[in-house]
Amino acid sequence: MSKTYYINVKSSNLKDFHQIIKSLKNLGIIDSFGSVGELAREGTPISIEDLISVLEYSRQEVKEGNTLTSEEVKKQVESWTKKQ
């Protein structure tokens, strides 16, 4: 079963983020990835439908126990970068 995640990446970190994602794809951890653009830009409101969709998805993920602490994420990223 595949999962879809929404990740907000700072513009200043996009190059590093893309390298990490490409590495994860090469390792077989990620099936595919793509950008759907920005859900909202600073000063621009997000649509109610998009916001509700993200919230519902997030609630379901938490309900299913599909969460990681920030420490767990840091450890995984460190592990992946050491393998490169």
Residue frames as qw, qx, qy, qz and C-alpha x, y, z in Angstrom:
[[0.000, 0.889, 0.457, 0.000, 0.00, 0.00, 0.00],
 [0.428, 0.323, -0.003, 0.844, 1.43, 3.36, -1.02],
 [0.223, -0.775, -0.404, 0.433, 1.13, 6.53, 1.02],
 [0.340, 0.678, 0.162, 0.631, 1.19, 10.11, -0.18],
 [0.466, -0.565, -0.302, 0.610, 2.87, 12.82, 1.88],
 [0.202, 0.909, 0.137, 0.338, 2.72, 16.59, 1.61],
 [0.666, -0.349, -0.108, 0.650, 5.99, 18.29, 2.51],
 [0.125, 0.988, 0.077, 0.050, 6.56, 22.02, 2.66],
 [0.769, -0.069, 0.054, 0.633, 10.15, 22.79, 1.65],
 [0.106, -0.845, 0.019, 0.524, 11.75, 26.21, 1.99],
 [0.639, 0.769, -0.034, -0.003, 12.78, 27.63, -1.38],
 [0.001, 0.829, -0.556, 0.054, 16.33, 28.01, -0.10],
 [0.489, -0.339, 0.799, -0.081, 16.49, 24.24, 0.52],
 [0.831, 0.393, 0.074, -0.387, 14.91, 22.94, -2.69],
 [0.519, 0.595, -0.611, -0.057, 18.18, 21.79, -4.27],
 [0.082, -0.341, 0.876, -0.331, 19.14, 19.73, -1.19],
 [0.669, 0.114, 0.506, -0.532, 15.60, 18.39, -0.87],
 [0.787, 0.481, -0.192, -0.335, 15.55, 17.23, -4.50],
 [0.337, 0.516, -0.782, 0.090, 18.88, 15.46, -4.02],
 [0.330, -0.166, 0.812, -0.451, 17.55, 13.62, -0.96],
 [0.756, 0.292, 0.295, -0.507, 14.32, 12.65, -2.74],
 [0.674, 0.548, -0.446, -0.217, 16.23, 11.42, -5.81],
 [0.089, 0.420, -0.873, 0.231, 18.48, 9.34, -3.53],
 [0.533, 0.018, 0.676, -0.509, 15.44, 7.81, -1.84],
 [0.794, 0.438, -0.018, -0.420, 13.98, 6.95, -5.25],
 [0.489, 0.558, -0.669, -0.038, 17.28, 5.35, -6.32],
 [0.118, -0.275, 0.878, -0.374, 17.26, 3.27, -3.13],
 [0.345, -0.251, -0.844, -0.324, 13.73, 2.06, -3.92],
 [0.063, -0.310, -0.676, 0.665, 12.21, 3.75, -0.87],
 [0.351, 0.531, 0.173, -0.752, 10.11, 6.14, -2.97],
 [0.604, 0.401, 0.665, 0.181, 8.13, 4.95, -5.99],
 [0.324, 0.591, 0.346, 0.653, 7.64, 8.37, -7.51],
 [0.226, -0.599, -0.324, 0.696, 7.62, 12.03, -6.65],
 [0.249, 0.544, 0.415, 0.685, 6.47, 15.28, -8.14],
 [0.073, -0.219, -0.305, 0.924, 5.59, 18.82, -7.31],
 [0.086, 0.690, 0.701, 0.158, 2.06, 20.09, -7.39],
 [0.097, 0.640, 0.045, 0.761, 3.22, 23.65, -6.93],
 [0.053, 0.077, -0.593, 0.800, 2.56, 25.56, -3.80],
 [0.139, -0.588, -0.796, 0.039, -0.70, 25.03, -1.98],
 [0.099, -0.959, -0.264, 0.007, -0.49, 28.63, -0.83],
 [0.508, 0.390, -0.157, 0.752, 1.91, 31.48, -1.08],
 [0.282, -0.369, -0.453, 0.761, 2.57, 33.90, 1.72],
 [0.159, 0.295, 0.051, -0.941, -0.18, 36.47, 1.72],
 [0.509, 0.041, -0.553, -0.658, -2.44, 34.30, -0.45],
 [0.666, -0.180, 0.504, -0.520, -5.18, 32.31, 1.27],
 [0.022, -0.083, 0.977, 0.194, -5.39, 28.56, 0.73],
 [0.549, -0.197, -0.429, -0.690, -8.75, 27.35, -0.56],
 [0.649, -0.301, 0.439, -0.544, -11.06, 25.81, 2.00],
 [0.961, 0.170, -0.088, -0.198, -11.27, 22.62, -0.07],
 [0.623, 0.482, -0.528, 0.316, -7.47, 22.21, -0.18],
 [0.145, -0.496, 0.598, -0.613, -7.12, 22.93, 3.52],
 [0.815, -0.159, 0.284, -0.479, -9.86, 20.47, 4.48],
 [0.909, 0.309, -0.276, -0.037, -8.32, 17.83, 2.20],
 [0.400, 0.503, -0.619, 0.452, -4.89, 18.18, 3.82],
 [0.383, -0.394, 0.533, -0.644, -6.40, 18.16, 7.32],
 [0.917, -0.018, 0.085, -0.390, -8.54, 15.08, 6.65],
 [0.810, 0.378, -0.426, 0.141, -5.57, 13.23, 5.19],
 [0.162, 0.508, -0.625, 0.570, -3.38, 14.19, 8.15],
 [0.628, -0.308, 0.390, -0.599, -6.01, 13.12, 10.68],
 [0.967, 0.114, -0.101, -0.203, -6.34, 9.73, 9.00],
 [0.613, 0.470, -0.540, 0.333, -2.57, 9.25, 9.02],
 [0.150, -0.452, 0.606, -0.637, -2.41, 10.02, 12.74],
 [0.819, -0.141, 0.191, -0.522, -5.38, 7.74, 13.40],
 [0.950, 0.226, -0.216, -0.014, -3.52, 4.91, 11.63],
 [0.737, -0.589, 0.193, 0.269, -0.39, 5.61, 13.66],
 [0.737, 0.413, 0.165, 0.509, 1.62, 6.76, 10.65],
 [0.073, -0.983, 0.086, -0.145, 3.60, 9.44, 12.41],
 [0.765, 0.106, -0.274, 0.573, 7.24, 10.08, 13.17],
 [0.375, -0.842, -0.111, 0.371, 8.79, 12.34, 15.76],
 [0.315, 0.921, -0.229, -0.011, 11.15, 15.03, 14.51],
 [0.390, -0.626, 0.673, 0.058, 14.01, 13.09, 16.12],
 [0.763, 0.131, 0.629, 0.071, 13.08, 9.95, 14.14],
 [0.591, 0.794, 0.136, 0.040, 13.04, 11.96, 10.92],
 [0.009, -0.896, 0.442, 0.032, 16.44, 13.50, 11.71],
 [0.581, -0.376, 0.718, 0.075, 17.93, 10.05, 12.37],
 [0.765, 0.407, 0.493, 0.069, 16.53, 8.66, 9.10],
 [0.428, 0.901, -0.066, 0.033, 17.87, 11.57, 7.05],
 [0.237, -0.772, 0.589, 0.042, 21.29, 11.25, 8.72],
 [0.719, -0.091, 0.686, 0.067, 21.29, 7.54, 7.97],
 [0.703, 0.628, 0.327, 0.067, 20.38, 8.11, 4.31],
 [0.247, 0.938, -0.244, 0.014, 23.01, 10.80, 3.81],
 [0.442, -0.606, 0.657, 0.073, 25.71, 8.55, 5.31],
 [0.788, 0.161, 0.589, 0.078, 24.89, 5.80, 2.77],
 [0.553, 0.829, 0.050, -0.060, 25.56, 8.10, -0.19]]
